[in-house]
């Protein structure tokens, strides 16, 4: 018996999805939501997803923004998408983005790249080459650790003493359970 090795096949396709025939059948306030669902159904059918499970279709956030750009009542009539299937998951991206979303995507990518550069620089700076420590340095570090432990213990003790003192003070204070009226009474009515 020979074991089969599974290789993940990556399938890439582009589609122009007609949305108008589907979203015209629903009320105006549900049109864009229906357009999103139509995209998922179309991709599930044409990319041959098992049981046409819509949870396996993942839309790109920029594709979602493109569809929702003109509001809930007026989605685009058709949209060009690029679908990439890896195993059972299909990722769907918009091919033609409107200018404002295109600029937003570029700006976010630039911010991400700057953040990655900053993280890599920090990691590089954090890894200094350490020289072997002498006995005197090791002894000093041990003393510092002991001092810190003693300080923490002292802080905990003083906190407990303060709590006890506050509880004792509260025990001897008089507590009135008298309810005061919510609003002041008018003097003319009191006789």
C-alpha positions in Angstrom: 0.0 0.0 0.0 1.4 3.3 -1.1 0.5 6.4 0.9 -0.8 9.4 -1.1 0.8 12.7 -0.4 -1.6 15.5 -0.6 -0.4 18.6 -2.3 -2.4 21.8 -2.0 -3.4 22.8 -5.5 -3.6 26.6 -6.0 -6.3 27.6 -8.6 -6.5 31.2 -9.7 -9.4 32.5 -11.8 -10.9 35.8 -12.8 -14.7 36.3 -13.1 -17.1 39.1 -14.0 -20.1 38.5 -11.7 -23.5 39.9 -12.7 -25.1 41.2 -9.6 -28.2 43.2 -10.9 -30.5 40.2 -11.7 -30.2 38.9 -8.2 -30.4 42.1 -6.2 -33.4 43.4 -8.1 -35.5 40.7 -6.6 -35.1 41.9 -3.0 -36.2 45.2 -1.4 -34.1 48.3 -1.9 -32.8 48.3 1.7 -31.3 44.8 1.3 -29.7 45.1 -2.1 -26.0 45.4 -1.2 -26.3 42.6 1.3 -27.8 40.4 -1.4 -25.0 41.5 -3.8 -22.4 40.2 -1.3 -24.3 36.9 -0.9 -24.5 36.6 -4.7 -20.8 37.0 -5.0 -20.2 34.2 -2.5 -22.8 31.9 -4.2 -21.3 32.5 -7.6 -17.8 31.7 -6.4 -18.9 28.6 -4.5 -20.6 27.3 -7.7 -17.8 28.1 -10.1 -14.8 27.2 -7.9 -16.6 23.9 -7.0 -16.6 24.2 -3.3 -17.9 21.1 -1.5 -21.6 21.4 -0.6 -21.4 25.0 -1.8 -20.5 26.1 1.8 -20.4 29.9 1.8 -18.3 29.9 5.0 -15.4 28.7 2.8 -15.6 31.8 0.6 -13.6 34.7 2.1 -14.0 38.1 0.6 -11.3 40.7 0.8 -12.1 43.8 2.8 -11.4 46.0 -0.2 -13.9 44.0 -2.3 -16.4 44.5 0.5 -15.8 48.2 0.6 -16.1 48.4 -3.2 -19.5 46.8 -3.1 -20.7 48.9 -0.2 -19.2 52.1 -1.6 -22.5 53.5 -3.0 -24.6 52.5 0.0 -27.1 49.9 0.8 -29.6 50.6 -2.0 -27.3 51.0 -4.9 -24.6 48.3 -5.3 -22.6 48.0 -8.6 -24.4 46.1 -11.4 -21.4 43.8 -12.0 -18.0 43.4 -10.5 -14.7 41.8 -11.7 -13.1 39.6 -9.1 -10.0 37.3 -8.8 -10.6 34.1 -6.9 -7.8 32.0 -5.5 -8.6 28.5 -4.2 -6.2 26.8 -1.7 -7.6 23.5 -0.5 -11.2 24.1 0.5 -10.8 27.9 1.2 -11.4 30.4 -1.6 -10.2 34.0 -1.2 -11.8 36.6 -3.4 -10.2 39.9 -4.3 -11.5 42.9 -6.4 -9.6 43.4 -9.7 -10.6 47.0 -10.4 -10.7 49.1 -7.3 -12.2 52.7 -7.3 -9.6 55.4 -6.8 -10.4 56.3 -3.2 -10.2 52.6 -2.1 -7.0 52.1 -4.2 -5.3 55.0 -2.4 -6.6 53.7 1.0 -5.0 50.3 0.2 -1.7 51.9 -0.7 -1.7 54.0 2.4 -2.4 51.0 4.7 0.3 48.9 3.0 2.8 51.7 3.5 1.9 51.9 7.2 2.2 48.1 7.5 5.6 48.1 5.9 6.9 50.9 8.2 5.6 49.0 11.2 7.4 45.8 10.1 10.6 47.8 9.5 10.4 49.3 13.0 9.8 45.9 14.6 12.8 44.4 12.7 15.0 47.3 13.8 13.9 46.9 17.4 14.7 43.2 17.3 18.1 43.9 15.9 18.8 46.5 18.5 17.6 44.3 21.4 20.0 41.4 20.7 23.4 42.8 22.0 26.4 40.5 22.3 26.9 39.9 26.0 30.3 39.6 27.5 30.9 36.8 30.1 30.1 38.0 33.6 32.6 38.1 36.4 32.0 36.8 39.9 31.7 40.4 41.3 29.0 41.2 38.7 27.1 38.0 39.5 27.2 38.8 43.2 25.9 42.4 42.6 23.0 41.1 40.6 22.1 38.6 43.3 22.1 41.4 45.9 19.9 43.6 43.7 17.4 40.7 43.3 17.3 40.1 47.1 16.8 43.9 47.7 13.9 43.9 45.3 12.3 40.9 47.0 12.6 42.6 50.4 11.1 45.8 49.1 8.1 44.0 47.6 7.6 42.1 50.9 7.7 45.4 52.8 5.1 47.0 50.4 2.8 44.0 50.9 3.1 44.2 54.7 2.4 47.9 54.8 -0.6 47.3 52.5 -2.0 44.7 54.9 -1.5 46.9 57.9 -3.3 49.8 56.2 -6.2 47.5 55.3 -6.5 46.3 59.0 -6.4 49.9 60.3 -9.1 50.9 57.8 -11.3 47.9 58.8 -10.9 48.7 62.5 -11.8 52.4 61.9 -14.9 51.4 59.9 -16.0 49.0 62.7 -16.2 51.8 65.2 -18.0 54.3 63.0 -21.7 54.7 63.3 -23.7 53.7 60.3 -27.1 55.3 59.8 -29.6 53.4 57.7 -32.0 56.4 57.6 -33.2 57.1 54.1 -33.3 60.7 53.1 -36.0 61.9 50.7 -35.2 62.1 47.1 -36.3 65.7 46.8 -36.9 68.4 49.2 -40.5 69.0 50.6 -42.2 72.2 50.0 -42.6 74.3 53.1 -46.1 75.6 52.3 -47.5 72.0 52.4 -46.0 71.2 55.8 -48.3 72.1 58.8 
